[in-house]
Amino acid sequence: MTAPRAALFIDAENISPAHADSILRLARGTGQLVSAQAYGDATRQPAWRQVPGLTFVHVEGSRPCATDIRLIVDAMHQAAEGRWDRLCLASSDQDYIPLLTALRAMGRTVTLLGEAKAPPALRAASDVFLELGAEEPPAAAPSRLDLKVRALIAEHSANGRGMPLTSLGCQMSQKHGVAAKSLVEGTWRSYAKARPALFEVDPPGEDARIRFRPSGFAGPARLTSVA
């Protein structure tokens, strides 16, 4: 039996990027994820723009409710074209109640991914409500070494592709005097694999790259000096 096609729409102005990994995981659990889009003003949402697997749709932020309007228009247009069977909406904004109601009337299944602040009326407008953060234990703050690795990846990454794993080893040794052999894990690949909330790495190969997960570094308490 073919899995239902699912689309993910994220109101980046309303949901913290700290939930990015959970949102993608939950959305993938609803069916075959055919598209994943985050909406917001790119100048105010640098963390969301760097999340792997998401297409960021820039919405100029000076107009009231600009993000809501663009997301609603795109969702209705795609639903009318029959691009997907299920909608996953990540937001806690009750302005989306008419959208959810309309999509359900069209026969689409709606899953709402919202925070604890999501109002009851919005929850009731969906088929399924999943509360973000309800079962997520607080992650440990990144270490100073984690922050140095993140800074290097950010410096050498192009279009969110990350940097070559081999280059990371060279740069960490040259700039910070940290060699892979000095790590408890023994290699930078193992180092990244031991921190899945902070980094992701390609399968072994000549062109393998490493990327950082913005959600793992989100929050004022995590933005500390890397000196």
Z-matrix of the N, CA and C atoms (Angstrom, degrees):
N
C 1 1.466
C 2 1.523 1 109.53
N 3 1.323 2 116.63 1 131.53
C 4 1.457 3 121.14 2 -177.72
C 5 1.527 4 110.83 3 -73.06
N 6 1.317 5 116.55 4 134.57
C 7 1.463 6 120.83 5 178.86
C 8 1.518 7 109.76 6 -69.07
N 9 1.327 8 118.62 7 143.36
C 10 1.460 9 120.80 8 177.75
C 11 1.522 10 111.07 9 -63.60
N 12 1.325 11 114.82 10 146.60
C 13 1.465 12 119.88 11 178.33
C 14 1.532 13 109.12 12 -81.53
N 15 1.316 14 115.45 13 131.42
C 16 1.464 15 120.28 14 -177.85
C 17 1.523 16 110.51 15 -121.88
N 18 1.327 17 115.37 16 147.37
C 19 1.466 18 121.46 17 176.46
C 20 1.524 19 108.47 18 -126.01
N 21 1.312 20 115.35 19 139.93
C 22 1.465 21 121.38 20 -179.93
C 23 1.522 22 109.75 21 -110.61
N 24 1.326 23 115.71 22 127.12
C 25 1.462 24 122.41 23 175.28
C 26 1.532 25 107.67 24 -121.52
N 27 1.321 26 116.11 25 127.19
C 28 1.464 27 121.14 26 -177.90
C 29 1.524 28 109.84 27 -119.38
N 30 1.314 29 116.43 28 127.57
C 31 1.464 30 121.30 29 171.48
C 32 1.524 31 106.84 30 -86.73
N 33 1.324 32 115.92 31 94.29
C 34 1.467 33 121.01 32 -175.05
C 35 1.521 34 112.53 33 -67.31
N 36 1.324 35 117.07 34 -16.57
C 37 1.463 36 120.47 35 178.06
C 38 1.533 37 110.92 36 -80.55
N 39 1.327 38 116.51 37 -12.82
C 40 1.457 39 120.53 38 -171.69
C 41 1.524 40 113.90 39 -117.61
N 42 1.342 41 116.87 40 -18.96
C 43 1.465 42 121.42 41 -176.23
C 44 1.526 43 109.97 42 -119.69
N 45 1.316 44 117.05 43 136.05
C 46 1.466 45 121.56 44 -179.86
C 47 1.526 46 111.35 45 -69.92
N 48 1.350 47 117.48 46 139.64
C 49 1.467 48 120.35 47 176.07
C 50 1.526 49 112.89 48 -65.13
N 51 1.321 50 117.15 49 -11.40
C 52 1.465 51 119.88 50 175.81
C 53 1.524 52 111.36 51 -62.03
N 54 1.335 53 116.72 52 -20.30
C 55 1.464 54 121.34 53 -179.86
C 56 1.530 55 112.64 54 -94.82
N 57 1.322 56 118.44 55 3.87
C 58 1.466 57 120.97 56 -172.26
C 59 1.524 58 113.13 57 -54.34
N 60 1.316 59 117.28 58 -49.53
C 61 1.466 60 120.26 59 -177.65
C 62 1.525 61 111.56 60 -62.81
N 63 1.319 62 116.70 61 -42.60
C 64 1.465 63 120.53 62 179.58
C 65 1.520 64 111.15 63 -65.22
N 66 1.325 65 116.56 64 -40.03
C 67 1.461 66 120.69 65 179.81
C 68 1.525 67 110.63 66 -61.48
N 69 1.325 68 116.95 67 -47.55
C 70 1.462 69 120.15 68 179.67
C 71 1.524 70 110.99 69 -64.23
N 72 1.310 71 116.79 70 -41.19
C 73 1.472 72 119.85 71 179.95
C 74 1.525 73 111.08 72 -63.25
N 75 1.317 74 116.89 73 -45.55
C 76 1.457 75 120.55 74 -179.52
C 77 1.524 76 111.53 75 -67.03
N 78 1.330 77 116.95 76 -38.50
C 79 1.466 78 120.19 77 179.24
C 80 1.523 79 111.00 78 -64.58
N 81 1.324 80 116.09 79 -41.42
C 82 1.468 81 119.45 80 178.97
C 83 1.524 82 111.72 81 -65.39
N 84 1.304 83 116.27 82 -23.25
C 85 1.456 84 119.85 83 179.05
C 86 1.515 85 113.70 84 -77.51
N 87 1.337 86 117.92 85 -8.27
C 88 1.468 87 120.81 86 -179.16
C 89 1.518 88 112.83 87 -92.41
N 90 1.326 89 117.62 88 -10.04
C 91 1.462 90 120.40 89 -179.23
C 92 1.516 91 111.09 90 157.30
N 93 1.323 92 115.69 91 -161.96
C 94 1.466 93 120.92 92 177.20
C 95 1.525 94 108.32 93 -79.52
N 96 1.325 95 116.63 94 110.62
C 97 1.463 96 120.63 95 -175.57
C 98 1.530 97 109.44 96 -76.59
N 99 1.339 98 116.10 97 106.12
C 100 1.463 99 120.65 98 -176.22
C 101 1.523 100 112.44 99 -92.33
N 102 1.324 101 117.68 100 -18.27
C 103 1.465 102 120.60 101 176.41
C 104 1.519 103 109.17 102 -157.85
N 105 1.337 104 114.97 103 149.19
C 106 1.466 105 121.28 104 179.08
C 107 1.519 106 107.51 105 -144.08
N 108 1.324 107 116.63 106 113.51
C 109 1.457 108 121.69 107 -174.06
C 110 1.521 109 110.95 108 -128.80
N 111 1.325 110 115.32 109 138.57
C 112 1.459 111 121.77 110 174.54
C 113 1.524 112 107.81 111 -115.77
N 114 1.319 113 116.72 112 135.90
C 115 1.460 114 122.31 113 -175.89
C 116 1.527 115 110.65 114 -114.86
N 117 1.336 116 115.53 115 138.22
C 118 1.453 117 119.59 116 177.03
C 119 1.512 118 111.18 117 166.53
N 120 1.314 119 115.45 118 179.47
C 121 1.460 120 121.74 119 176.98
C 122 1.526 121 107.90 120 -81.53
N 123 1.317 122 116.35 121 115.15
C 124 1.470 123 121.23 122 -175.25
C 125 1.524 124 112.42 123 -59.60
N 126 1.322 125 117.67 124 -28.42
C 127 1.464 126 120.21 125 -178.65
C 128 1.526 127 112.03 126 -71.94
N 129 1.345 128 116.27 127 -18.07
C 130 1.465 129 120.27 128 -178.36
C 131 1.528 130 112.86 129 -110.56
N 132 1.323 131 116.79 130 -2.29
C 133 1.462 132 119.64 131 -174.88
C 134 1.527 133 112.28 132 -129.25
N 135 1.336 134 118.89 133 56.59
C 136 1.469 135 120.04 134 -178.17
C 137 1.525 136 113.22 135 -63.00
N 138 1.324 137 117.69 136 -33.98
C 139 1.469 138 119.77 137 -178.62
C 140 1.523 139 111.30 138 -67.32
N 141 1.320 140 117.20 139 -44.40
C 142 1.461 141 120.09 140 179.04
C 143 1.522 142 111.48 141 -63.36
N 144 1.305 143 117.39 142 -34.58
C 145 1.469 144 120.71 143 -177.91
C 146 1.523 145 112.18 144 -64.42
N 147 1.325 146 117.13 145 -23.89
C 148 1.461 147 120.64 146 -174.56
C 149 1.529 148 113.50 147 -98.68
N 150 1.316 149 117.97 148 3.93
C 151 1.468 150 120.19 149 -178.66
C 152 1.530 151 109.98 150 -72.65
N 153 1.330 152 118.77 151 120.51
C 154 1.467 153 121.11 152 178.74
C 155 1.525 154 111.07 153 -61.86
N 156 1.327 155 115.33 154 139.13
C 157 1.457 156 119.98 155 177.00
C 158 1.509 157 114.71 156 90.71
N 159 1.339 158 117.60 157 -2.01
C 160 1.462 159 121.56 158 179.54
C 161 1.520 160 111.19 159 -112.17
N 162 1.326 161 116.38 160 142.09
C 163 1.457 162 121.88 161 168.82
C 164 1.528 163 107.16 162 -97.86
N 165 1.325 164 117.01 163 121.78
C 166 1.461 165 119.82 164 -178.76
C 167 1.525 166 108.96 165 -93.28
N 168 1.326 167 115.88 166 125.14
C 169 1.464 168 122.37 167 179.33
C 170 1.525 169 107.93 168 -102.79
N 171 1.327 170 116.04 169 111.73
C 172 1.466 171 119.99 170 -177.85
C 173 1.521 172 110.59 171 -75.41
N 174 1.330 173 115.53 172 130.79
C 175 1.458 174 122.23 173 176.13
C 176 1.517 175 107.11 174 -125.78
N 177 1.313 176 117.18 175 117.46
C 178 1.465 177 121.46 176 -179.57
C 179 1.524 178 108.81 177 -58.81
N 180 1.342 179 116.16 178 126.62
C 181 1.452 180 120.44 179 -165.04
C 182 1.510 181 118.31 180 -89.62
N 183 1.315 182 120.51 181 7.05
C 184 1.461 183 120.28 182 -176.03
C 185 1.529 184 112.54 183 -80.40
N 186 1.330 185 117.70 184 -19.60
C 187 1.465 186 120.36 185 -178.69
C 188 1.529 187 110.46 186 -89.19
N 189 1.343 188 117.91 187 136.75
C 190 1.467 189 120.45 188 178.84
C 191 1.529 190 111.33 189 -59.84
N 192 1.319 191 116.31 190 135.44
C 193 1.472 192 122.57 191 176.32
C 194 1.527 193 113.20 192 59.04
N 195 1.334 194 117.51 193 22.86
C 196 1.464 195 120.21 194 -177.21
C 197 1.522 196 111.93 195 -60.24
N 198 1.327 197 116.36 196 -42.32
C 199 1.466 198 119.67 197 -179.35
C 200 1.521 199 111.10 198 -65.05
N 201 1.332 200 116.96 199 -45.61
C 202 1.462 201 120.95 200 179.74
C 203 1.528 202 110.82 201 -57.50
N 204 1.329 203 115.47 202 -46.80
C 205 1.465 204 120.39 203 -176.35
C 206 1.517 205 111.07 204 -63.12
N 207 1.336 206 117.22 205 -45.89
C 208 1.468 207 120.37 206 -178.66
C 209 1.527 208 110.64 207 -63.59
N 210 1.321 209 116.68 208 -43.18
C 211 1.466 210 120.07 209 -179.66
C 212 1.528 211 110.73 210 -63.19
N 213 1.319 212 116.90 211 -44.88
C 214 1.466 213 121.06 212 -179.22
C 215 1.519 214 111.26 213 -62.61
N 216 1.328 215 116.85 214 -44.98
C 217 1.470 216 120.77 215 179.99
C 218 1.524 217 110.64 216 -61.24
N 219 1.328 218 116.76 217 -46.35
C 220 1.467 219 120.30 218 -179.33
C 221 1.525 220 111.43 219 -64.25
N 222 1.326 221 116.75 220 -42.15
C 223 1.468 222 120.13 221 -178.96
C 224 1.525 223 111.25 222 -64.00
N 225 1.316 224 117.39 223 -43.82
C 226 1.463 225 120.50 224 179.77
C 227 1.524 226 111.18 225 -67.01
N 228 1.319 227 116.40 226 -39.20
C 229 1.466 228 120.66 227 178.97
C 230 1.525 229 110.46 228 -63.05
N 231 1.316 230 116.91 229 -46.91
C 232 1.466 231 120.40 230 -179.34
C 233 1.525 232 111.53 231 -66.39
N 234 1.329 233 116.64 232 -37.82
C 235 1.463 234 119.78 233 178.44
C 236 1.525 235 110.64 234 -64.66
N 237 1.333 236 116.58 235 -40.99
C 238 1.463 237 120.88 236 179.36
C 239 1.524 238 111.51 237 -63.86
N 240 1.327 239 116.57 238 -31.24
C 241 1.463 240 121.00 239 178.58
C 242 1.527 241 112.41 240 -82.71
N 243 1.324 242 116.86 241 -5.44
C 244 1.458 243 120.48 242 178.03
C 245 1.511 244 114.58 243 72.30
N 246 1.328 245 117.24 244 32.23
C 247 1.467 246 120.21 245 -176.78
C 248 1.523 247 112.69 246 -74.66
N 249 1.315 248 117.95 247 -23.75
C 250 1.461 249 120.58 248 -177.89
C 251 1.525 250 110.38 249 -152.15
N 252 1.336 251 114.09 250 165.00
C 253 1.465 252 121.26 251 -177.87
C 254 1.521 253 112.62 252 -104.01
N 255 1.335 254 115.57 253 -26.09
C 256 1.456 255 120.13 254 -176.23
C 257 1.520 256 110.64 255 -130.99
N 258 1.314 257 115.38 256 141.40
C 259 1.466 258 121.30 257 176.36
C 260 1.518 259 109.45 258 -110.31
N 261 1.321 260 115.89 259 132.98
C 262 1.462 261 122.10 260 169.03
C 263 1.524 262 106.60 261 -111.88
N 264 1.300 263 117.17 262 116.24
C 265 1.462 264 121.72 263 179.17
C 266 1.515 265 109.23 264 -110.22
N 267 1.323 266 116.64 265 124.25
C 268 1.459 267 121.97 266 176.69
C 269 1.524 268 108.49 267 -102.16
N 270 1.304 269 116.15 268 100.80
C 271 1.464 270 122.05 269 179.82
C 272 1.521 271 108.83 270 -171.93
N 273 1.326 272 115.19 271 158.36
C 274 1.466 273 120.80 272 174.27
C 275 1.527 274 110.26 273 -120.47
N 276 1.334 275 116.21 274 18.91
C 277 1.463 276 123.29 275 -174.56
C 278 1.532 277 110.31 276 -93.43
N 279 1.327 278 116.97 277 120.90
C 280 1.457 279 120.47 278 -177.92
C 281 1.531 280 113.17 279 -70.06
N 282 1.317 281 118.20 280 -8.19
C 283 1.464 282 120.20 281 175.79
C 284 1.525 283 111.79 282 -63.26
N 285 1.327 284 117.25 283 -15.11
C 286 1.469 285 120.31 284 -179.25
C 287 1.529 286 113.02 285 -88.53
N 288 1.316 287 118.20 286 0.95
C 289 1.465 288 120.43 287 -179.82
C 290 1.529 289 111.82 288 -56.11
N 291 1.353 290 120.35 289 -47.03
C 292 1.469 291 119.47 290 178.65
C 293 1.528 292 113.10 291 -59.95
N 294 1.338 293 117.47 292 -36.66
C 295 1.465 294 120.67 293 178.29
C 296 1.525 295 110.45 294 -63.19
N 297 1.323 296 117.16 295 -49.05
C 298 1.458 297 120.49 296 -178.61
C 299 1.525 298 111.16 297 -62.67
N 300 1.322 299 116.18 298 -40.37
C 301 1.464 300 120.52 299 178.83
C 302 1.522 301 111.14 300 -62.97
N 303 1.341 302 116.29 301 -43.52
C 304 1.465 303 120.82 302 -179.27
C 305 1.526 304 111.60 303 -65.89
N 306 1.316 305 116.80 304 -41.73
C 307 1.465 306 120.13 305 -179.16
C 308 1.524 307 111.31 306 -66.12
N 309 1.304 308 117.28 307 -39.67
C 310 1.465 309 119.79 308 178.39
C 311 1.526 310 110.68 309 -66.67
N 312 1.334 311 116.72 310 -34.01
C 313 1.465 312 120.29 311 176.57
C 314 1.528 313 111.35 312 -66.58
N 315 1.341 314 116.23 313 -25.89
C 316 1.462 315 121.78 314 177.60
C 317 1.530 316 111.92 315 -84.00
N 318 1.322 317 116.80 316 -0.94
C 319 1.452 318 120.28 317 179.10
C 320 1.508 319 114.73 318 92.36
N 321 1.320 320 117.24 319 8.64
C 322 1.458 321 120.56 320 177.91
C 323 1.533 322 110.23 321 -86.61
N 324 1.321 323 115.63 322 145.88
C 325 1.462 324 121.17 323 175.18
C 326 1.521 325 108.57 324 -90.40
N 327 1.317 326 116.62 325 134.27
C 328 1.462 327 121.24 326 -175.27
C 329 1.528 328 110.69 327 -118.48
N 330 1.330 329 115.31 328 123.96
C 331 1.461 330 121.66 329 172.86
C 332 1.520 331 108.22 330 -110.97
N 333 1.313 332 116.94 331 125.79
C 334 1.462 333 121.79 332 179.87
C 335 1.522 334 109.17 333 -103.13
N 336 1.324 335 115.85 334 126.19
C 337 1.457 336 122.43 335 176.25
C 338 1.525 337 106.96 336 -108.87
N 339 1.309 338 116.97 337 103.48
C 340 1.455 339 120.20 338 -174.69
C 341 1.514 340 112.51 339 -133.46
N 342 1.320 341 114.80 340 166.45
C 343 1.456 342 120.92 341 177.92
C 344 1.533 343 109.59 342 -86.52
N 345 1.323 344 116.02 343 175.85
C 346 1.466 345 120.68 344 -177.30
C 347 1.527 346 111.73 345 -58.93
N 348 1.336 347 116.80 346 -25.09
C 349 1.465 348 121.00 347 -177.72
C 350 1.522 349 113.09 348 -75.69
N 351 1.333 350 118.87 349 -8.36
C 352 1.466 351 121.51 350 -178.00
C 353 1.531 352 109.70 351 -57.95
N 354 1.346 353 118.55 352 125.28
C 355 1.466 354 120.82 353 -176.58
C 356 1.531 355 112.18 354 -69.02
N 357 1.330 356 117.65 355 152.70
C 358 1.469 357 121.77 356 -178.85
C 359 1.527 358 113.55 357 -55.17
N 360 1.327 359 117.77 358 -38.21
C 361 1.463 360 120.45 359 -178.37
C 362 1.526 361 111.48 360 -63.95
N 363 1.331 362 116.69 361 -36.89
C 364 1.464 363 120.35 362 178.06
C 365 1.524 364 110.13 363 -68.96
N 366 1.304 365 117.01 364 -43.01
C 367 1.466 366 120.74 365 178.60
C 368 1.529 367 110.36 366 -59.79
N 369 1.332 368 115.70 367 -42.65
C 370 1.462 369 120.56 368 -177.40
C 371 1.524 370 112.54 369 -68.02
N 372 1.326 371 116.94 370 -22.00
C 373 1.466 372 120.72 371 -179.08
C 374 1.521 373 112.43 372 -76.66
N 375 1.336 374 117.68 373 -10.88
C 376 1.465 375 121.73 374 -179.11
C 377 1.526 376 110.27 375 -101.48
N 378 1.336 377 115.43 376 165.42
C 379 1.465 378 119.78 377 173.08
C 380 1.522 379 110.64 378 -78.64
N 381 1.331 380 114.93 379 -38.29
C 382 1.462 381 121.33 380 -178.59
C 383 1.525 382 108.65 381 -137.33
N 384 1.330 383 116.83 382 132.29
C 385 1.463 384 120.72 383 174.51
C 386 1.517 385 108.90 384 -114.92
N 387 1.333 386 116.24 385 127.86
C 388 1.456 387 122.33 386 177.13
C 389 1.524 388 108.19 387 -119.92
N 390 1.326 389 116.18 388 122.21
C 391 1.465 390 119.95 389 -177.18
C 392 1.521 391 110.85 390 -84.31
N 393 1.308 392 116.56 391 121.89
C 394 1.461 393 121.95 392 179.32
C 395 1.521 394 110.01 393 -72.52
N 396 1.315 395 115.72 394 134.89
C 397 1.451 396 120.65 395 177.91
C 398 1.509 397 114.75 396 86.02
N 399 1.336 398 117.33 397 -5.78
C 400 1.462 399 119.84 398 -176.33
C 401 1.517 400 112.61 399 -65.31
N 402 1.346 401 115.98 400 -33.73
C 403 1.462 402 119.54 401 -177.79
C 404 1.520 403 111.46 402 -121.21
N 405 1.313 404 116.71 403 22.36
C 406 1.451 405 120.72 404 -176.86
C 407 1.523 406 110.24 405 -105.00
N 408 1.323 407 119.39 406 110.03
C 409 1.464 408 120.44 407 177.00
C 410 1.516 409 110.01 408 -66.94
N 411 1.318 410 118.43 409 147.36
C 412 1.462 411 119.96 410 179.60
C 413 1.520 412 111.22 411 -61.62
N 414 1.317 413 115.68 412 131.31
C 415 1.465 414 120.36 413 -179.41
C 416 1.525 415 110.09 414 -80.08
N 417 1.312 416 115.07 415 149.66
C 418 1.458 417 119.62 416 177.03
C 419 1.521 418 109.62 417 -66.37
N 420 1.327 419 116.06 418 144.88
C 421 1.461 420 119.83 419 179.14
C 422 1.526 421 109.77 420 -65.61
N 423 1.338 422 117.77 421 143.06
C 424 1.468 423 120.75 422 178.12
C 425 1.528 424 111.00 423 -58.59
N 426 1.316 425 116.03 424 144.75
C 427 1.461 426 120.97 425 177.87
C 428 1.526 427 109.97 426 -78.60
N 429 1.319 428 116.32 427 171.86
C 430 1.466 429 120.25 428 177.13
C 431 1.528 430 110.41 429 -61.09
N 432 1.329 431 117.14 430 -37.01
C 433 1.463 432 119.89 431 178.20
C 434 1.526 433 110.70 432 -67.06
N 435 1.327 434 117.31 433 -40.60
C 436 1.467 435 120.80 434 176.61
C 437 1.526 436 110.62 435 -57.40
N 438 1.326 437 116.22 436 -42.13
C 439 1.463 438 120.74 437 -178.61
C 440 1.524 439 111.62 438 -67.49
N 441 1.315 440 116.78 439 -35.22
C 442 1.467 441 120.20 440 176.95
C 443 1.526 442 110.73 441 -66.73
N 444 1.327 443 116.18 442 -41.50
C 445 1.465 444 120.20 443 177.57
C 446 1.526 445 109.97 444 -63.16
N 447 1.333 446 116.08 445 -44.33
C 448 1.463 447 120.03 446 179.04
C 449 1.523 448 111.31 447 -59.21
N 450 1.325 449 116.88 448 -44.58
C 451 1.462 450 121.10 449 -178.46
C 452 1.528 451 111.19 450 -61.13
N 453 1.321 452 117.13 451 -40.43
C 454 1.467 453 120.41 452 178.85
C 455 1.519 454 111.38 453 -66.59
N 456 1.323 455 116.61 454 -42.67
C 457 1.467 456 119.77 455 178.99
C 458 1.521 457 110.08 456 -62.20
N 459 1.336 458 116.50 457 -44.60
C 460 1.466 459 120.40 458 179.68
C 461 1.525 460 111.04 459 -60.96
N 462 1.317 461 116.71 460 -37.13
C 463 1.466 462 121.46 461 -178.76
C 464 1.524 463 112.17 462 -69.04
N 465 1.322 464 117.04 463 -35.42
C 466 1.464 465 120.75 464 -172.80
C 467 1.525 466 114.16 465 -107.39
N 468 1.320 467 117.70 466 1.73
C 469 1.465 468 120.45 467 -179.24
C 470 1.522 469 110.87 468 -85.25
N 471 1.334 470 116.15 469 141.88
C 472 1.464 471 121.92 470 176.55
C 473 1.520 472 108.69 471 -122.74
N 474 1.338 473 115.97 472 125.08
C 475 1.463 474 121.64 473 177.61
C 476 1.526 475 112.79 474 57.10
N 477 1.322 476 116.16 475 33.98
C 478 1.450 477 120.10 476 176.89
C 479 1.511 478 115.54 477 72.81
N 480 1.357 479 117.53 478 12.27
C 481 1.463 480 120.86 479 -177.16
C 482 1.523 481 112.53 480 -82.83
N 483 1.325 482 117.35 481 -10.84
C 484 1.453 483 119.98 482 -178.00
C 485 1.515 484 111.51 483 84.14
N 486 1.328 485 116.31 484 -169.72
C 487 1.459 486 120.73 485 179.09
C 488 1.528 487 109.37 486 -121.86
N 489 1.342 488 117.34 487 154.34
C 490 1.465 489 119.81 488 178.63
C 491 1.523 490 110.94 489 -57.73
N 492 1.304 491 116.29 490 137.52
C 493 1.459 492 120.99 491 -178.78
C 494 1.526 493 111.30 492 -61.81
N 495 1.335 494 116.45 493 -36.15
C 496 1.467 495 119.88 494 178.88
C 497 1.523 496 111.05 495 -65.68
N 498 1.335 497 116.36 496 -36.54
C 499 1.464 498 120.31 497 179.15
C 500 1.520 499 111.12 498 -68.31
N 501 1.325 500 116.49 499 -35.31
C 502 1.461 501 119.67 500 179.01
C 503 1.523 502 110.22 501 -59.27
N 504 1.330 503 116.44 502 -44.67
C 505 1.458 504 119.96 503 179.94
C 506 1.512 505 112.27 504 -59.52
N 507 1.334 506 116.14 505 -44.56
C 508 1.470 507 120.74 506 179.69
C 509 1.519 508 111.26 507 -64.41
N 510 1.339 509 116.51 508 -45.65
C 511 1.459 510 121.04 509 -176.89
C 512 1.532 511 111.58 510 -66.77
N 513 1.317 512 116.93 511 -40.61
C 514 1.466 513 119.39 512 179.37
C 515 1.524 514 110.93 513 -64.95
N 516 1.312 515 116.43 514 -35.70
C 517 1.465 516 119.99 515 178.72
C 518 1.522 517 111.04 516 -70.56
N 519 1.344 518 116.66 517 -43.96
C 520 1.462 519 121.30 518 -176.68
C 521 1.527 520 112.39 519 -72.31
N 522 1.335 521 117.06 520 -43.70
C 523 1.465 522 120.43 521 -173.50
C 524 1.530 523 113.74 522 -87.10
N 525 1.331 524 115.96 523 -33.01
C 526 1.464 525 118.70 524 -173.58
C 527 1.523 526 113.75 525 -122.96
N 528 1.324 527 117.02 526 -1.41
C 529 1.459 528 120.12 527 179.09
C 530 1.517 529 114.10 528 66.04
N 531 1.332 530 116.24 529 28.13
C 532 1.468 531 120.97 530 -179.44
C 533 1.521 532 108.95 531 -110.79
N 534 1.310 533 116.86 532 112.48
C 535 1.464 534 122.04 533 178.72
C 536 1.520 535 109.80 534 -97.37
N 537 1.326 536 115.97 535 151.66
C 538 1.464 537 120.51 536 -178.66
C 539 1.521 538 111.75 537 -57.45
N 540 1.325 539 116.57 538 -36.47
C 541 1.467 540 119.71 539 -176.92
C 542 1.526 541 112.69 540 -66.69
N 543 1.346 542 116.16 541 -16.47
C 544 1.467 543 119.25 542 178.93
C 545 1.527 544 112.41 543 -85.83
N 546 1.329 545 116.35 544 -9.32
C 547 1.459 546 120.78 545 -179.50
C 548 1.525 547 110.86 546 -78.03
N 549 1.308 548 116.42 547 149.00
C 550 1.466 549 120.80 548 174.89
C 551 1.521 550 109.72 549 -60.47
N 552 1.348 551 115.92 550 -36.98
C 553 1.463 552 120.65 551 -177.48
C 554 1.524 553 112.75 552 -77.51
N 555 1.331 554 117.72 553 -20.55
C 556 1.462 555 121.65 554 176.31
C 557 1.507 556 116.23 555 90.60
N 558 1.329 557 118.46 556 -27.91
C 559 1.469 558 122.45 557 178.00
C 560 1.519 559 108.65 558 -141.16
N 561 1.339 560 115.81 559 158.86
C 562 1.458 561 119.38 560 178.40
C 563 1.529 562 111.16 561 -70.34
N 564 1.325 563 116.94 562 -30.09
C 565 1.464 564 119.53 563 175.94
C 566 1.536 565 110.06 564 -62.37
N 567 1.319 566 115.99 565 -48.20
C 568 1.466 567 120.10 566 179.63
C 569 1.527 568 111.20 567 -65.12
N 570 1.324 569 115.84 568 -34.92
C 571 1.466 570 120.97 569 177.02
C 572 1.531 571 109.82 570 -59.61
N 573 1.345 572 116.30 571 -47.64
C 574 1.465 573 120.61 572 -179.75
C 575 1.524 574 111.15 573 -66.28
N 576 1.327 575 116.43 574 -42.14
C 577 1.465 576 120.73 575 -178.94
C 578 1.531 577 111.62 576 -63.05
N 579 1.316 578 116.58 577 -28.62
C 580 1.464 579 120.82 578 179.64
C 581 1.526 580 111.89 579 -78.04
N 582 1.344 581 116.78 580 -6.81
C 583 1.464 582 121.91 581 -178.49
C 584 1.524 583 109.67 582 -130.14
N 585 1.330 584 118.29 583 62.75
C 586 1.468 585 121.26 584 -175.42
C 587 1.523 586 113.95 585 -62.94
N 588 1.331 587 117.85 586 -22.41
C 589 1.461 588 120.13 587 178.36
C 590 1.524 589 111.82 588 -77.11
N 591 1.335 590 116.54 589 -16.54
C 592 1.466 591 120.72 590 -176.30
C 593 1.522 592 113.47 591 -108.62
N 594 1.332 593 117.00 592 -34.83
C 595 1.466 594 120.01 593 -173.19
C 596 1.526 595 111.55 594 -136.90
N 597 1.329 596 115.38 595 156.39
C 598 1.459 597 120.99 596 169.44
C 599 1.522 598 107.39 597 -134.45
N 600 1.309 599 116.61 598 146.91
C 601 1.461 600 121.20 599 -175.18
C 602 1.520 601 109.36 600 -135.16
N 603 1.340 602 115.65 601 143.89
C 604 1.460 603 120.84 602 179.06
C 605 1.530 604 110.93 603 -67.54
N 606 1.334 605 117.39 604 161.69
C 607 1.469 606 120.34 605 173.51
C 608 1.527 607 110.04 606 -59.62
N 609 1.329 608 118.18 607 158.30
C 610 1.467 609 121.21 608 -179.22
C 611 1.524 610 112.28 609 -54.01
N 612 1.324 611 115.84 610 140.24
C 613 1.459 612 122.10 611 -179.22
C 614 1.513 613 110.14 612 165.42
N 615 1.336 614 116.55 613 165.82
C 616 1.469 615 120.83 614 -177.42
C 617 1.519 616 112.56 615 -59.66
N 618 1.328 617 116.63 616 -37.05
C 619 1.464 618 120.42 617 -174.64
C 620 1.532 619 112.98 618 -100.96
N 621 1.314 620 117.58 619 17.89
C 622 1.469 621 120.62 620 -178.17
C 623 1.526 622 110.68 621 -58.55
N 624 1.325 623 115.82 622 136.23
C 625 1.464 624 121.79 623 -178.77
C 626 1.523 625 110.74 624 -121.51
N 627 1.303 626 113.96 625 157.80
C 628 1.458 627 121.14 626 177.03
C 629 1.521 628 108.59 627 -119.37
N 630 1.335 629 116.15 628 139.16
C 631 1.462 630 122.14 629 178.93
C 632 1.527 631 108.78 630 -130.22
N 633 1.321 632 116.31 631 154.96
C 634 1.463 633 118.94 632 174.49
C 635 1.523 634 108.81 633 -101.19
N 636 1.310 635 115.60 634 151.32
C 637 1.463 636 121.20 635 178.07
C 638 1.530 637 108.40 636 -93.77
N 639 1.339 638 118.69 637 113.29
C 640 1.460 639 120.72 638 -178.73
C 641 1.529 640 112.95 639 -54.05
N 642 1.331 641 116.36 640 -35.06
C 643 1.466 642 119.06 641 -178.31
C 644 1.523 643 111.96 642 -62.65
N 645 1.326 644 116.84 643 -29.74
C 646 1.457 645 120.24 644 -179.49
C 647 1.513 646 113.53 645 -72.67
N 648 1.338 647 115.76 646 -18.85
C 649 1.464 648 120.40 647 -178.40
C 650 1.521 649 111.64 648 -112.74
N 651 1.339 650 117.13 649 9.06
C 652 1.460 651 120.85 650 -177.90
C 653 1.519 652 110.23 651 -76.18
N 654 1.332 653 115.30 652 152.24
C 655 1.463 654 120.18 653 176.33
C 656 1.510 655 111.87 654 106.20
N 657 1.336 656 117.14 655 138.74
C 658 1.466 657 121.88 656 -178.36
C 659 1.513 658 113.52 657 -55.33
N 660 1.342 659 117.12 658 -34.98
C 661 1.461 660 119.27 659 -175.77
C 662 1.511 661 111.96 660 -69.28
N 663 1.335 662 117.25 661 -15.75
C 664 1.456 663 120.54 662 -175.44
C 665 1.528 664 112.56 663 -97.75
N 666 1.308 665 116.96 664 -12.85
C 667 1.453 666 119.91 665 -175.94
C 668 1.521 667 110.17 666 -89.94
N 669 1.297 668 116.55 667 68.77
C 670 1.455 669 121.67 668 -178.42
C 671 1.510 670 110.55 669 -103.51
N 672 1.305 671 116.43 670 171.12
C 673 1.461 672 121.34 671 -176.73
C 674 1.517 673 111.96 672 -66.43
N 675 1.341 674 115.84 673 147.10
C 676 1.460 675 120.55 674 177.55
C 677 1.516 676 110.32 675 -108.60
N 678 1.304 677 117.82 676 7.58
C 679 1.465 678 121.05 677 -177.42
C 680 1.516 679 110.59 678 -67.63
